[in-house]
């Protein structure tokens, strides 16, 4: 027979392993969010400083214009912000966000808006309401995509 102390000790060890795995997974998700955020920011900065701006313009032309590129990057940013902020606590309702998710969404909206607003003051760039709207629409599409996958995942868990 196992003593209560042995069972408790093995339970604590297993819990610590699970927590460690969750933290590693969480950092991978945050890393992806930071990569998407950095790539978008570096592309904007490169264009502002006229470094490799031609390459970025070529990329914009290949994907269908700057609005399409704004949408694509923002969709990735919105979805990765939600995914990075995901917690393992069960949700009571499908459309609630965790505190971390809400913080990363607000951070994303703020940084994207700040980036677009700063273009007004840079001589090589121009502020565009259409670009800002494309960014906002893209962020919310990304958030919506994440929510749909989250609902699907929860329904799968409930039916299992």
C-alpha positions in Angstrom: 0.0 0.0 0.0 1.0 3.5 -0.7 1.0 6.0 2.1 -0.9 9.2 1.9 2.4 11.1 1.8 3.7 9.1 -1.2 0.5 9.6 -3.1 0.5 13.4 -2.3 4.1 13.7 -3.3 3.5 12.0 -6.7 0.5 14.2 -7.3 2.5 17.3 -6.6 5.3 16.1 -8.9 2.8 15.4 -11.7 1.1 18.8 -11.2 4.5 20.5 -11.4 5.2 18.7 -14.7 1.9 19.8 -16.1 2.4 23.4 -15.0 6.0 23.4 -16.5 4.6 22.1 -19.8 1.9 24.7 -19.8 4.4 27.5 -19.2 6.6 26.3 -22.0 3.6 26.2 -24.4 2.5 29.7 -23.2 6.0 31.1 -24.0 5.8 29.6 -27.4 2.5 31.3 -28.1 3.8 34.6 -26.7 6.8 34.2 -28.9 4.7 33.8 -32.0 2.7 36.9 -31.1 6.0 38.9 -30.6 7.3 37.7 -33.9 4.1 38.8 -35.8 4.2 42.1 -33.9 7.9 42.6 -34.7 7.6 41.8 -38.3 4.8 44.3 -38.8 6.7 46.9 -36.8 10.0 46.3 -38.6 8.3 46.5 -42.0 6.7 49.8 -41.1 9.9 51.2 -39.6 11.9 50.1 -42.7 9.4 51.9 -44.9 9.6 55.0 -42.7 13.4 55.1 -42.7 13.5 54.3 -46.5 15.4 51.0 -45.8 14.3 48.3 -48.1 11.1 50.3 -48.8 11.2 49.0 -52.4 11.1 45.4 -51.2 8.1 46.2 -49.0 6.3 48.0 -51.9 7.0 44.9 -54.1 5.5 42.7 -51.4 2.4 45.0 -51.2 2.0 44.8 -55.0 2.3 41.0 -55.0 -0.4 40.5 -52.4 -2.8 42.9 -54.0 -2.0 46.3 -52.5 -1.1 47.8 -49.1 -4.7 47.4 -47.8 -4.5 43.6 -48.3 -1.1 43.5 -46.6 -2.5 45.5 -43.7 -5.4 43.1 -43.4 -3.2 40.0 -43.6 -0.7 41.2 -40.9 -3.5 42.4 -38.7 -5.5 39.2 -38.9 -2.4 37.3 -37.9 -1.8 39.8 -35.1 -5.3 39.6 -33.7 -5.4 35.8 -33.8 -2.0 35.4 -32.2 -2.8 38.0 -29.5 -5.8 35.9 -28.4 -3.8 32.6 -28.7 -0.9 34.0 -26.7 -3.2 35.2 -23.9 -5.1 31.9 -23.7 -5.3 30.4 -20.2 -6.1 26.9 -19.2 -9.0 28.0 -17.0 -12.4 26.8 -18.4 -14.5 29.6 -19.9 -18.0 30.0 -18.6 -19.1 31.7 -21.8 -17.8 31.4 -25.3 -17.1 35.1 -25.9 -15.3 36.1 -22.8 -11.6 36.9 -23.0 -9.1 36.2 -20.3 -7.3 39.2 -18.7 -4.2 38.4 -20.7 -6.1 38.2 -23.9 -7.8 41.5 -23.4 -4.4 43.1 -22.5 -2.8 41.8 -25.7 -5.7 42.9 -27.8 -5.6 46.4 -26.3 -1.8 46.5 -26.8 -2.2 45.4 -30.4 -4.9 48.0 -31.1 -2.8 50.7 -29.4 0.4 49.9 -31.2 -1.2 49.5 -34.7 -3.0 52.9 -34.1 0.2 54.6 -32.9 2.1 53.3 -35.9 -0.4 54.6 -38.3 -0.7 58.0 -36.5 3.1 58.5 -36.4 3.1 58.3 -40.2 1.5 61.8 -40.2 4.7 63.2 -38.8 7.2 61.3 -41.1 8.0 63.0 -44.4 8.5 59.7 -46.3 5.1 58.4 -45.2 1.5 59.5 -45.2 -1.3 58.9 -42.7 -4.2 57.0 -44.2 -7.5 56.4 -42.5 -8.1 53.5 -44.9 -4.9 51.8 -43.7 -5.9 52.3 -40.1 -9.4 50.9 -40.8 -7.8 47.9 -42.6 -5.7 47.3 -39.5 -8.7 47.5 -37.2 -10.9 45.2 -39.4 -8.0 42.8 -39.7 -7.5 42.7 -35.9 -11.1 42.0 -35.3 -11.3 39.3 -38.1 -8.3 37.6 -36.4 -10.0 37.8 -33.0 -13.2 36.4 -34.6 -11.3 33.5 -36.2 -9.7 32.7 -32.9 -13.1 32.8 -31.2 -14.6 30.4 -33.7 -11.7 27.9 -33.2 -12.1 28.3 -29.5 -15.9 27.6 -29.6 -15.2 24.6 -31.8 -12.5 23.3 -29.4 -14.8 23.7 -26.4 -17.7 21.9 -28.1 -15.4 19.1 -29.0 -14.2 18.8 -25.4 -17.8 18.9 -24.1 -18.9 16.2 -26.6 -16.0 13.9 -25.7 
